[in-house]
Amino acid sequence: MSNKVILSLNNISKSFPGVNALQNISFDLMKGEVHCICGENGAGKSTLIKVISGAYQPDPGGNILFEGKPVSLNHPYAAMKLGIQTIYQEHTIFPHLSITENIFVGMEITKNGMMRKAEMKNKTSEVLKYLHSDLKPDQLVDELSSGEQKIVEIAKALVLERKVIIMDEPTSSFSMNEIDHLLGIIQKIKDTGIGIIYISHHLDEVFKIADRITVLRDGRHIITCNVQEIDEPQLIRYMVGRDATAFYHREFYQPGETVLKVENLSGNGVNDISFEVRRGEVVGFAGMVGSGRSELMTLLFGGAGKSSGKIFILGKEVNFKDPSNAIKNKMCYITEDRQSTGLFLIHTIARNTIIANMVNTKRLIVNPNQEIKTGNHFIEKLGTKAANSQVLVMNLSGGNQQKVVLAKWFNTNGEIFIFDEPTRGIDVGAKQEIYQIMMNLLKEGKAIIMASSDMPEMVSMSDRVMVMRKGRIVGELSKDKVSEENILELSIGGKKI
């Protein structure tokens, strides 16, 4: 590995309203090395690579050097012009074009205004052979597997002679054979002197290919070290270490009867899911991005059809054709994206509060006075900061918007509450209020399912935790076993707890 630094970030910060996503990050990449970035969900990994790729502009105060010279990565094109290619987790290809067309789209080789198709095809063929791929230049990309499509994106970086390749969770939907093939390709292209930034929560991959590892946590740089200087347990401790004040302390109650029972449920990208939820308990669902948590929540609520398995509510089997059936069966779903799927932002608090319960009434028209009265009742009950229920939801803070979502479901008199990322995008004070509201639900004998990528939230709030990976439950942790280390161990496919 060459010791020449090709890319250097010095004291880079990036903030969004209410969030410091990166705080004084210094990071460098050498020619011919694989530098892996590790961290939990929300650690700042994606923000960092978006800064490097020009998609985000950092806050004033830091600087970026490329091949020793100061640069301004103020647009993705500026990064690409320097020789930085980003391969995102989601494919950025044109499925109805050929491999050759995908590689050269927007950068076609021309002479005298005419495209040199044969030359482009030959260059594509050469790089595919270099990568030991059996793919052909004329194949349509939508006929390829996920792993083969990723090879096309790597081939594009090589044809265009990039100097830095960033890979963001490249193997998230790969088979084992495709993973092995990709890791072999990475080893081959790093030997050419290209610097590779590799992001993955699969730590087995990290230890196979990394030269150095950088750990981010809560937007801060924790450590950079050679891969030989660290083992998996140490890496996990660096990823999850937190101050005890990050945790919420709740009361625990004796669980009551089983309210929800799921047997061998499959569909919407999840497989063979079985679990139970009792009155007075929070059952947490943890896992890395792409583990299937949100897909399972949607399936439970009738937002997607099941292919097999059974769902029982209070001992009675149910088959939801759509969410309205779930609501009629006393289920409530606080979605992860309150602004897009949880609320009507241009309507009032009152209108949002009564909307979900419409499926439980036979009246098609709501009495406006009753609507306002109901809205005002829940403003008072939940401590929503608004003058009255005629305020438009779009004018509320994130925490108060979340309270309106809760009011909507409380008004249905539900028994089973699904919380998907319940405190995403709200401040610490509002989080405490939401947690107290959840505790009040438990006191009333309600049952809660909580999917969250917030580790302190998962550890603090859950009676039990189901850990998911690749659409399956890979482990269940009882309260005495619930810890960040154990959750992460199962999430990344480590040893069984």
Secondary structure, 3 states (H helix, E strand, C coil): CCCCEEEEEEEEEEEECCEEEEEEEEEEEECCCEEEEECCCCCCHHHHHHHHCCCCCCCCCCEEEECCEEECCCCHHHHHHHCEEEECCCCCCCCCCEHHHHHHCCCCCEECCEECHHHHHHHHHHHHHHCCCCCCCCCEHHHCCHHHHHHHHHHHHHHCCCCEEEEECCCCCCCHHHHHHHHHHHHHHHCCCCEEEEECCCHHHHHHHCCEEEEEECCEEEEEEEHHHCCHHHHHHHHHCCCHHHCCCCCCCCCCCEEEEEEEEEECCEEEEEEEEECCCEEEEECCCCCCHHHHHHHHCCCCCCCEEEEEECCEEECCCCHHHHHHCCEEEECCCHHHHHCCCCCEHHHHHHHHHHHHCCCCCCCHHHHHHHHHHHHHHHCCCCCCCCCEHHHCCHHHHHHHHHHHHHCCCCCEEEEECCCCCCCHHHHHHHHHHHHHHHHCCCEEEEECCCHHHHHHHCCEEEEEECCEEEEEECHHHCCHHHHHHHHCCCCCC
